[in-house]
């Protein structure tokens, strides 16, 4: 098992716990992962955790397969669906719904 934070932050000196007087501080909190999984880590940081005497260890992982460029595909539409009124109305409703959802996040 590897300490992911240490692997990505070789020269940093940060702590995840301190006593109230800041006389004692140490790293008690870790993300441990196998070497195969540790290689997927893109970022690991120690951040303040409100309401706790410990800091949080934040880990961002991403599969290498997600970094690959998508290949061109082939898409086929059953054109008889364009004559189906129920399909068309449901499709339009879904477009409006998804547009609304996207706009709430922007």
C-alpha positions as semicolon CSV with decimal commas, in nm:
position;residue;x (nm);y (nm);z (nm)
1;X;0,000;0,000;0,000
2;X;0,117;0,351;-0,081
3;X;0,044;0,682;0,087
4;X;-0,103;0,871;-0,211
5;X;-0,059;1,220;-0,059
6;X;0,312;1,158;0,007
7;X;0,368;1,018;-0,343
8;X;0,223;1,334;-0,501
9;X;0,366;1,585;-0,251
10;X;0,724;1,471;-0,190
11;X;0,858;1,802;-0,060
12;X;0,554;1,939;0,124
13;X;0,526;1,940;0,500
14;X;0,161;1,948;0,609
15;X;-0,030;1,803;0,900
16;X;-0,381;1,661;0,940
17;X;-0,411;1,707;1,317
18;X;-0,301;1,972;1,569
19;X;-0,371;2,027;1,934
20;X;-0,542;2,353;2,025
21;X;-0,216;2,518;2,126
22;X;-0,041;2,410;1,803
23;X;0,233;2,248;2,015
24;X;0,172;1,900;1,876
25;X;0,093;1,839;1,511
26;X;0,116;1,528;1,296
27;X;-0,023;1,351;0,993
28;X;-0,276;1,099;1,119
29;X;-0,505;1,080;0,815
30;X;-0,408;0,904;0,493
31;X;-0,533;0,769;0,163
32;X;-0,363;0,434;0,118
33;X;-0,389;0,257;-0,217
34;X;-0,229;-0,027;-0,407
35;X;0,034;0,085;-0,661
36;X;-0,210;0,024;-0,949
37;X;-0,476;0,243;-0,792
38;X;-0,228;0,504;-0,666
39;X;-0,120;0,561;-1,027
40;X;-0,474;0,683;-1,105
41;X;-0,442;0,968;-0,854
42;X;-0,422;1,305;-1,030
43;X;-0,429;1,527;-0,722
44;X;-0,422;1,479;-0,346
45;X;-0,433;1,763;-0,095
46;X;-0,491;1,834;0,273
47;X;-0,775;2,080;0,333
48;X;-0,946;2,235;0,635
49;X;-1,243;2,037;0,769
50;X;-1,484;2,265;0,959
51;X;-1,602;2,140;1,296
52;X;-1,319;1,890;1,339
53;X;-0,973;1,890;1,490
54;X;-0,858;1,692;1,185
55;X;-0,801;1,817;0,832
56;X;-0,947;1,627;0,539
57;X;-0,739;1,451;0,276
58;X;-0,892;1,525;-0,065
59;X;-0,818;1,281;-0,346
60;X;-0,896;1,319;-0,717
61;X;-0,862;1,005;-0,925
62;X;-0,922;0,952;-1,294
63;X;-0,893;0,641;-1,504
64;X;-0,642;0,652;-1,788
65;X;-0,915;0,527;-2,021
66;X;-1,104;0,855;-1,964
67;X;-0,803;1,050;-2,091
68;X;-0,809;0,876;-2,428
69;X;-0,970;1,054;-2,719
70;X;-1,300;0,902;-2,824
71;X;-1,300;0,715;-3,149
72;X;-1,548;0,795;-3,423
73;X;-1,855;0,580;-3,400
74;X;-2,151;0,493;-3,611
75;X;-2,499;0,605;-3,514
76;X;-2,812;0,476;-3,681
77;X;-3,166;0,611;-3,638
78;X;-3,478;0,415;-3,713
79;X;-3,640;0,683;-3,931
80;X;-3,988;0,540;-3,873
81;X;-3,964;0,693;-3,522
82;X;-3,985;1,038;-3,684
83;X;-4,340;0,955;-3,787
84;X;-4,444;0,846;-3,436
85;X;-4,618;1,143;-3,268
86;X;-4,581;0,999;-2,916
87;X;-4,206;0,950;-2,966
88;X;-4,163;1,304;-3,103
89;X;-4,355;1,469;-2,816
90;X;-4,163;1,268;-2,554
91;X;-3,834;1,353;-2,726
92;X;-3,917;1,726;-2,723
93;X;-4,018;1,708;-2,356
94;X;-3,684;1,544;-2,272
95;X;-3,495;1,815;-2,460
96;X;-3,674;2,086;-2,259
97;X;-3,611;1,899;-1,933
98;X;-3,239;1,849;-2,000
99;X;-3,199;2,209;-2,117
100;X;-3,354;2,330;-1,792
101;X;-3,128;2,099;-1,587
102;X;-2,817;2,221;-1,767
103;X;-2,913;2,588;-1,725
104;X;-2,955;2,544;-1,348
105;X;-2,590;2,433;-1,322
106;X;-2,450;2,715;-1,534
